[in-house]
Amino acid sequence: MSMVLTLLVSVHRLCRLFAMSGAERLAVPECVSQAGCWAAGGSRERREVSPGVNSDVRAALERILPALRRSIARAKQAAGPAEMGKAIAEIFQLVEEAWGMPTLGRDVAKALCDAIRLEGGLDLLLNLLYTAELETKCQAGRLLEQILVAENRDRIARIGLGVILNLAKERDVLQLAQSVSGILEHMFKHTEETCSQLISDGGLDAILYWCRWTDPVVLRHCAMALANCAMYGGQGNQRLMIKKKAAEWLFPLVFSRDDEFIRLHACLAITVLATNKEIEKEVERSGTLALVEPFIASLDPEQFACDMLGSSDNSQGRTAEDLQRLVPLLDSSRLEAQCIAAFYLCTEAAIKARQKKTKVFSEIGATQSLKRVVCYSTSSTTSSLAKKVLRLIGEEVPRRILPTVPNWKPCEVQTWLQQIGFTKFCPNFLEHQVDGDILLRLTEEELQEDLGMGSSITRKRFFRELTELKTFANYSTCDRSNLSDWLGGIDPMFRQYTYNLLTCGINRNFLHRVTEQQLQEDCHISTGFHRIRILSAARETLHSPITLQTASNGTDVFISYRRSSGSQLASLLKVHLQLHGFSVFIDVEKLEAGKFEDKLIQSVLNARNFVLVLSPHALDKCMADPECKDWVHKEIVTALNSGKNIVPVTDHFEWPDPETLPKDMRAVLKFNGIKWSHEYQEATIDKIIRFLQGRSSRDSSAGSDNGLDCSPPIGPT
């Protein structure tokens, strides 16, 4: 009987993989679907190595290109899967070795990737992905993933996107998912139009589905695919990402402790999404953004760069075009964006310094942005990273500017003038004893007539720097009503108006009585749209109802887990439950030191349900903890004593002998555990929700640790 079942399952998989119905398949161009067109083996016109190429690169190509062309010819003439597999393996090895070359790798590998396309190899790979048997498809996909430079992405977007998206529908074949997720990773950085097509035809759905998996290769590709979609897709596609709950599915990728590359790329994705003001609130509600800064602060960028250099996938670092897209993050008002951009640039600076290519940072305009971060950033982590980048690329590191600008003495104004490149005007400012108060209230007329700044262009440059200073400044010594933060809540750039309002005697409590004319004439807010937004926000604040927070407004679910083995499952449970409408508390190490215990225990008390993640050895530390110092032990005892609805979720967990546990927590063993199934996550979640919605897990009829009575899974285990 078992043999018959296995045979039926195999037939089902093969039928889905190779005989997908016409309604499910996306259209594929004829040049890809015609299998026989490669039999002749005729190659296109060959291009010799350009005489303008670097001599070292030229020498490498003259050695490698003949071997590459022979392998492509063998692939075209292959009589069966074995010969085809051998030829693809030869091409893959040549490309992989090229990418791994220090300094020259990117140039040599790009030339090989171009040659594969010009020799017809790219179209051959697409044909194999469309028609070949599974093992050859996986080999072809693995090679295609390695050669997707810009021109090859263009070719795929024109004739091969349907092939890739059809393969993405076969989500449960691990070997295929490893290569298809990598191909999608590259294609999401092609154009906004390609991103839109990938999203509408199921490419993003496949990536988000794979975010539930545990395979590190697939998860790396998923994290990078989401980062590329966010960075290259434009605001329209970012909105579609939010609609499909990408911000929520990024949480387990950032929360995972198994792979720092996965976490970093997922952090980049969520941070880029947060810089889009239209979707900022939805991103914040996902809870993922709060993980970014603590994670970045825990990393060593130079060690990270060494790890990247040792990886064939990342050894060449990012291209100038990729790095260019990080600069707007540096200039963003969001601290998370500044932080992750500074970290990425720090790792890239270490790589580019070894390659002697540090000029790229000034070419993309990152140098001035980095200096600005050093001067103004309120994050010590971000400022420290920016300093490291500047040192690695041989640039002067400016001094950090004191944020209490209203209290500056003339000497501090002098220092600021020197740092922003206005040293020639220092004597005039010193002669007039310009301090912080006067600096913040300077007018263009005073700048021109009293301080001798005659050029209108120079004055514009000066006011650009002054506006940034006003936005950055700390007004706490004169801003009793916290007007600055309130203005920043409307728009971060509105903080520049704080001192204008304060010196007119206006605070938050009085702002709703101010007229637009007064804002213009007395407070010198010249932009009409800014005046309207400020007044509208003031009136909304006045009339908005006050909501009282009470203890009864606690969360639906508290998730308790062992960090060493249960982080991934805990984060998946959080996402699944949130998507089903539950409010969830999960400790993300953001509670303040010293107040950690009180806040954590209070969070357990405020939750209506207590989900206990029992991963391998989750209770081992509790066994030798009679004084209840272990956090999981404390959480369980608190839940038991307060009568919470406790729902254990087990994942490869062996129940211990009750006698080995402290008496105060033994009662937790009486609750029926729900066995987690990675293959049937939705069904497992449905069962957990039944327990959360009133069916006590003490009820023996509700379920048991045996978990779900399901048929053997078809997908990867």
Summary of the structure (lengths in Angstrom):
residues: 717
radius of gyration: 30.0
end to end distance: 21.9
largest distance: 97.4
contacts: 2266
relative contact order: 0.05
helix: 63%
strand: 3%
